[in-house]
């Protein structure tokens, strides 16, 4: 099971590390290994959240997520994305940005650093909306009940998540309004950049999340119709025929997963510059890490881990909330990537430990009831 799920990840790891040695010797090998660990630690919460969505999709779309999705994640976000943000922020062509990345690494890193407020605001708002929508929803299973019960009551207010997110965005932009800086001889106000980028992140979440939610409901309706048809067929003695699932539903859930992965990868891409400004090593290290995150997502789905450890999804969403806050703070202040990674690991570890304790308690109660 492990080899089947992680086989491609192991193969890509071997190829990536060999490529690193040929490209830059054993120093490059070490950098790629560190970047891989960085990506996995920063994106573990991503795997848990992705698994919650992926388990609703059939085997075909799970395979698409592992193949086409990996190409988008590795080549799109880990290779093309850093070049695109440099091209946009420096107002140069993509080929010129690639030339900078390969031949003038210091200037390339500076341009990415200059683009960080836009990236952090966009990604921070997208992730903040995911977190707020989760904690304001009334759930049967509650992890931190003392906090989640009152928040679920507040969640009955329409559009509360969007209102709070916009308030946070306005406060963030006002906080950094005085932090204007010189770039290319022109006076640039970071507040406006943060505000526009944050609003775009919010709009992206609403469009993709809205479409995903709509088609997810359609999928559930068709599943109910299929179940009813099966029951009727059994009663009448007719052969059971499966109702075809809506391809649009799975497609938009897949699209939502890709945007979610993109938002999670912002911190990994930016954090990678603290280790290296070599785009080739960055793509290799983050790409290998992205493969493991993908494989881990599928493993969690196939093993039913989220069903066995019911608080894991809660822990991952709290980690998302923490990451959103960290991204917004990094618009102005530098936060070490180790702290970012540890926050997610601690929250998920805590939720896992809570799940284990809950399972043991339920076993004891069941044994006591039988006795």
C-alpha positions, 0 to 999 in steps of 0.5 A: 500500500505504501509503495503503491501510493508513494512509489512515484514520490520515491522515484522522483526523489531519486531522480531529483537528487541525482539531477541536483548532484549533476547540476551543482555537486553535493552542495546542491544535493544538500540544498535540494534535500533541505528544500524538500523537508521544508516543503513537506513540513510547511504543507502537511496541513495542506495534505490533510485538508486536500484529503477531506476534499479528495475523498469525495471524488472518484478514483479517476479524479484522484488519479488526475489529481496525482498526475495532471495536478502534480504537473500543475503543482510542480511546474506551475507553482514551483517553477513558473510562478516565481518567474511570473511574479518577477515578470509582473513586478519588474514589468519585464517579459517572461523570457527576461525573467527566466534570464534573470533567474538563471544569470542574475540570482541576486536581482531575481531574489530582490524582485521576488522580495519586492513582490512579497506584499502582493503574494502574502495578501492574496494567499493570506486572504484566500486561506483566511476565508477557508479557515473562517468558513470552517470555524463558523460552520456548525459541526456534529464533531467539535474539537475545541468545543468551548471555542467552536460552539459559540463560533458556530452560533455566530456563523448563522449570520450571513456573509460573516466570514467575508465581513471579517476577512475584509475587516482584517484586510483593511486593518492590514492595509492601514497598518502598512500604509506608512510603509511606502518604499522606493522602487524603480524611482517611483513611489509605491504605496504598499497599502494599495498593493495589499488592499487590491491583492487581498480583494483579488484573493477574496474574489478568487476564493468566492468564485472557485469555492462557490463553483466547487460548492455548487457542483458538490451539492449537485454531486450529492443530489445525484448520489442520493438519486442513485441510492434511491434508484438502487433501492427501487431496483432491489425491491422490484428485482431489477438489475442495479445500474449506476447513475453517471456522476456529473463530471463538472462537479469533480472538475470544479472540486479539482480546480478548487484543490489546485487553487488551494494548493497554490495558496499553500505553496506561497509560503514554501516558494517565498521561504525557499529564497531564505535557503537558495535563490537558484531557480533550478534547485528551488524547483527540484526541492519544492517539486519533490516535496509537492510529490510527497504532499500529493501522495500523502493526501491520497494515502490519507484518503485510501486509509480512511485516516480522517474517519479514524482520527476525526480531529485531524481536519480541525487541526489542519484548518486551525493551521490554515488560520495560523498560516493566513495570519503569518502570511499577512504579518510577513507583509511587513515583518520577517518570520522564520520558516521554521516557526511557520512549519512548526505551528502547522505540525504542532496543531496537527500533532495536537489534533491527532493526539486528541483523536487518539484519546477520543478513540481510546475513551470511546473504546473504554465506554463501549467495553463498559457498556457491554460489561 
